[in-house]
Amino acid sequence: MLITSSLCIVNHKTFRASSTLSLFYHHSVIQTSYVYRVYVFLHLCYSSMHNSLISILLKQPSFLLLSTRLFSTQQDVYLANLNITALSRAGNIAAACQLFDKISQKDIVTYNSMLTAYWQNGFLQHSKSLFNSMPIKNIVSWNSIITACIQNDNINDAFSYFKAMPDRNVASYNAMMSGFVKMGRVEEAQKVFEEIPRPNVVSYTVMIDGYMKMEGGSGIKRARALFDAMPSRNEVSWTVMISGLVENGLYEEAWEVFVRMPQKNVVAFTAMITGFCKQGKIDEAWNLFQQIRCKDRACWNIMITGNLMLKFKSKNIIFHSFNISKFNLYFVSIKKKFNL
């Protein structure tokens, strides 16, 4: 029997997922395995990003019953692990926990999925309890519990887990560094950085960000030196450097770095526009703003604020109608004279 008969709760026209269901029908004909068809359906939902469809499916008792029928093979456990993650992302932590308890042959991915599901939904203590009870742990387990503590500003516990790790990878070090930087403990972050056998671009970027945030600009020289010493840089590295210089009032230095940046993103543009606005250089800011192909809400906001605060020459502000798909913002054309 096709699984689609068990999924009568789904109206694919309502969710505009006809392409996903068509592919699902095709796989159902080829394969006869019940569990395989469930897996294919979920996989297609994920790959086609029909989030509204899968989030509603996961809240339906009939679907939960269908997805938890059997967990006796590796393929079944793999499907269950996928479901735990999906339930967690849908905010249905109770169903994820129920599903976890029903799996008789849990593997390390099962435990890690539930571990992450707990803390991502605000249940840090549950994550800690599960971590302590896990029969086996891998580096993903340790990194997850460290990240959980950092996300909840529990930096000391995070460091305790970090020190107890039998093995670490660069992600472990980067997570711990990020936690220290987040809490303003830059010197401790530096000690962790110095212990990394092979730091990557993220390691360097986190440390540069930390130096830039030190009080009184005391870390600027170290940030510059580290930036110059980087074996390779990505867009985030350049942007963090530019933003840090702007935040510390070093606008000329920020501009020099911006000019050197090979591929400029909207965040880098916005940081530099902010610097120009702070200096009262609204014309320069406007020229940069016009160069941005895909403008986001942040760059529009800073440009509008700059115009208002710096008394734009014409004292007229025109908001042209525009659409930013990610934020679904729509501005109606307005023209208003400000007596600034």
Buried (B, 14 or more C-beta within 10 A) or exposed (E): EEBBEBBEEBEBEEBEBEEBBEBBEEBBEEEEEBBBBBBBBBBBBBEBEBBEBBBBBBBEEEBBEBBBEEBEEEBBBBBBBBBBBBBBBBBBBEBBBEBBEEBEEBBBBBBBBBBBBBBBBEBBEBBBEBBEEBEEBBBBBBBBBBBBBBBBEBBEBBBEBBEEBEEBBBBBBBBBBBBBBBBEBBEBBBEBBEEBEEBBBBBBBBBBBBBBBBEEBEBBEBBBEBBEEBEEBBBBBBBBBBBBBBBBEBBEBBBEBBEEBEEBBBBBBBBBBBBBBBBEBBEBBBEBBEEBEEBBEBBBEBBEEBBEEBEBEEEEBEEEEEEBEEEEEEEEEEEEEEEE
